[in-house]
Amino acid sequence: MRFETTVQRPVEASGIGLHSGVPVHIRITPAPVSTGVVFLRSDLDYFPIPASWRHVARVSYATSLMRQGVLVSTTEHLLSVFYSVGIDNVYVEIDNLEVPILDGSGLPFVDLIREAGIRHYRRKRKYLRIRRPVMVEDRGKRISILPADSFRLTCDIHWDHPLVGTQGLEMEGTPERYAAEIAPARTFGFDYELDKMRDMGLIRGASLENAVCFTRDTVLNPEGLRFPDECCRHKALDLIGDLALLGKPLLGHVIAERAGHAMHAALVARIMSDPTLYEILTFDQLACRVTQALVS
């Protein structure tokens, strides 16, 4: 994609927060060039919170952003969709502290963007290209990015559960593949962990309408799984949403091995703390380099 984008027209959605259980309404509206994604707390005089790694506040069971004490949480699904369908600039008006979970996947947000349409500006889009390998690891979990001229993703997960086990995927990050293969994957959990999570103040809005719930040997949802490896696909969705906090579309091969929100955030912070790890270039500059490499 050569030029920056926004949405053609405003779109809206209502639901509840997965962890807070509070009712919430969002309105997605066009934003000028080079604005990025900005959350506006409409219940607090439209206080702005840019979707940036600089404002990451909590990264345990969801990714929360905070600016001057004002919070917006569970941002990863919506940011994942913006990133993957190619929305660069947008305002997200939100009247409570948590993005609505809707059906637990990114698909309702994809449908919203399709309804809104995409407008292309004349400002050239800038990409963040990884120049040399970077990695974060901790206790058998690891996430790394290797140099590449496109966005590629390899994701592996493991849960000691008969319907999950070890799962993996590898894909080239295109809007079409994302919408078909990643966006429909829902958030998930296990019934034997529910009480513990609720005691922690989490999943107060969770239900079988917005999450997959596993017992020790089956799935409680009457419709079952959308994909045999839905859990891995959803982890990829979360990962993309957290990488969106870089603020620019990424060129690199991301390899995640049992990583979660905290490790995603650590990788983003590691990249942005060292400008020698990346370069900023336009689509035309990238295309010129690729052509020169093919000729030589």
N, C-alpha and C positions, 0 to 999 in steps of 0.2 A: 504494500500500500504506500503510495507516494506522498499523499497529502493528509494533513490532520482532519479529524472528523468531529462531529457532534451529532445529536439526534435532530431529526427534522421538526418534531412537534412534541409537546409534553405528553407524558403517559403517567398513570397512577396505579397503585396497588395497595391493598390493605390486608392485614393479617395480625399475627401475634409473634412476639419474640420467643425463640426457642428456649432460652435460658431464663429470661425474666418473666415470661408469660403475659406481658403487658400488650394491650392492643396498640397497633401502630399503623400509620398511613405514610406512604412515601409518594413523592411526585418527582419524576425525572424530567428535567428541562434542559434546553440547549444552553451551552456556555461558549464564550468567545475563545478564539485561538489561544493556545498555550495556557489555558486555565487549569487543565488537568481535571481530575475528579474531585469535587468538593462537596462534602456533606454540609447541609444547612439545617441546624436544629430550629425548625419553625416554631416550636413551643418555647424557644428561648431567644426571641427576636432575630431569628435566622442566623444564629452564631455559626461562623464557618469553621469547619474542621477538614483541611485538605487530606486526601487519602495518600499519605506519604509515610515512608519509613521513619521520618523524624517524629511522628506522633503516635507510634505504636506504644500502647499502654499495657495491655495484658495479652498473653498468648498461650493460655492453658488449653481450654476446650474450645476456644474461638479466638479470633483476632479482634481486639478492641483498639480504637483510636481515641486519644484524648488531647485536647488543647485547652490550656488555662483552666483545667478542672472540669471541662465539659466533655462528656463521653458519648461515643457511638460504638456499639458493639456488634459482633457477629457480622462483620463486613465482607468476609471472604467470598461468599457465594456471588453476591452482586458484583464485586470487583473482578472476580474470575470471568464473569460474563462480559463485562465491559472490555476487559483485556482481550478476550478471545474472539469476540465479534468485531473488534476494531473501533471501539468508542474511545476517543482521546480526551474529549472535553465535555463535561456534563456537571450540572448541579443536581444533587439529590436532596430535596427537601424532606425532612423526616421529623415527625412530631412526638417522638419518644426516644428512648435511649438505645433501642436495638432494632436492627434491620429485620423486617418480617421474614419468617422462615418459609412461608407459603407451603409448598409440598415437600420441602426438605432438599430439593435439588436446585440446579440452575435453570431448568427448563422454563419455568414461568417468567423468569427475567429475560431469557432469550426471546420468548414470545412477545414480551413488552417492547423490546428493541425492534423486533420486526414490525410491530404496530406503529412505533414511533417513526421508523425510517431512519436512514443515515444520510447526513449532509456532509459533503466534502468541502473543506476550505481550500484556499490557495496557498496556505503556509505549508512548507515541506515538513513532512513528519520526520522526527529524529528518533533514531534507535540507539539502544545501549548494547554495544557488542563486547562480549568478553574476550580479552586479549590473551590471557593465560589462565591455566586451571586454578580454581579456588575451591576449598573444601572445608566443611565443618563436620565434626564427628564427636560422638559421646556415647559410651557404653553400648557399643554394638550398633548404634544408629549412625547414619552418615548421609550427607547431601553434598553434592559437588556440581560444578558447572565447568564444562570444557568448551574451548573456543569452537564456534561454528557460525556459518553464514545464514542460518535459519534458526527458528525456535523448535527444538526437539526435546522430547520428554521421555524419560525412562523412570518408571515408578514401581517399587516392590514393597509389599507389606506382608506381615505374618501375624496371625492370631491363632492361638491354640483352640480352634473351634472346627468341628467337622464341616461346616458350610463356608468357612473362610479359609483357614490354613494359610498357605503361601500363595500369593497372587502377584502377577506382574503385568505391566503393559509397556509398550513403546510406541510412540506416535510422533508424527510431524504435526506441529501446532497450526492447523488451518481452521478458519471459522466453520467450514462445513463439517469437518471431522469432529470438532468440539461439540457442535450442536447435536450431532447424531450419536456420538459415542461417550461423551463426558457429561454434558449438561444434564441428561436425565437421571444420573446416579444420585441417590438420596443419602443424606446423613444416616448414621446407624449407631446402634448401641445394643447392650446386652441386659436382659431383664434382671440378672443377678447382681448388676451394678447400679440399678436405678435408685435404690434407697440411699446408697452412699453418695451418689451425685446430687440427689435432692437435699441431703443433709449439708452439702457444700454450697447450696443456693443455686444449683444448676438445673437445667431441663424442666423448669416449671411449666413451660408451654408445650412440652413434647407429647405427641400422641401418634397413633398408627397412621394418621393422616399426613404427618410431616416427618416421619422417620421410620427406618427399618428397625425392628426390634427382634433380636435373636433370643430364643431360649437356649438351653444347653445343647439341644439337638435339632431345632427346627426354627422356622420363621413365623412370628405371630401375625404378620400382615396377611390378610386373606388373599390378596393378589400375588403374594410371593415376591421374588426378586425380579427386577427389570433386566438384569444381566447376571450370569453366574458369578462374575467378578465385580459386582456392583460396588463392593467395599473399596477395592483398589481404584476403580474409576472415580469414586467420590473423593478419595484421598488426593488424586491427581487434580480434581476440581479445586479442592482447598489449596493445594500447593500453588496453582496458577494464580488464585486470588491473592495469596500472600506475596508472590513475586510481582504482582501489579503495583505493590507499594514502592518499587524502584522508580516509578513515575514515568517510565518510557518503555516501549516494547523491547523485549529482550531478544538478543541474538546469541544463542549458545545452546549447548546440549546439557540439560539438567538431568542429573541422575540422583534419585531419592531412594534410600534404602531404610525403610521403617522410620522415616522422619515424620515430624509433626509440626504444629504451628510454631513452637518455640525454636525449633531448629531452622525452620524456614526464615523466621525473623532474624536469627543470628547470621544466616548466610547473607541476607540482604544488607544487614548492618556491616558485615565484613567487606562486602563489595564496595559499599558507598564510603567506607573509611579509607580506602586506598585507590586513588584515581589511576594508578598504574595498572590496575586489573581490567580496566575497560576503556573504551573510546566511544564518543558520540558521533554518529554519522547519519546522513540522509540515505534514503532508498537509492537515489541516483549514484551517490558515492559508493555504496555497497555494490550496486550493479556494475559499476566501472571496474571495481577490484575483481569481481568474479570473472568478468570478461577478460581482463588482463591475465588472470591466473590460468584460464582455459587456453588462451593464446600461447602463453609461455609453457 
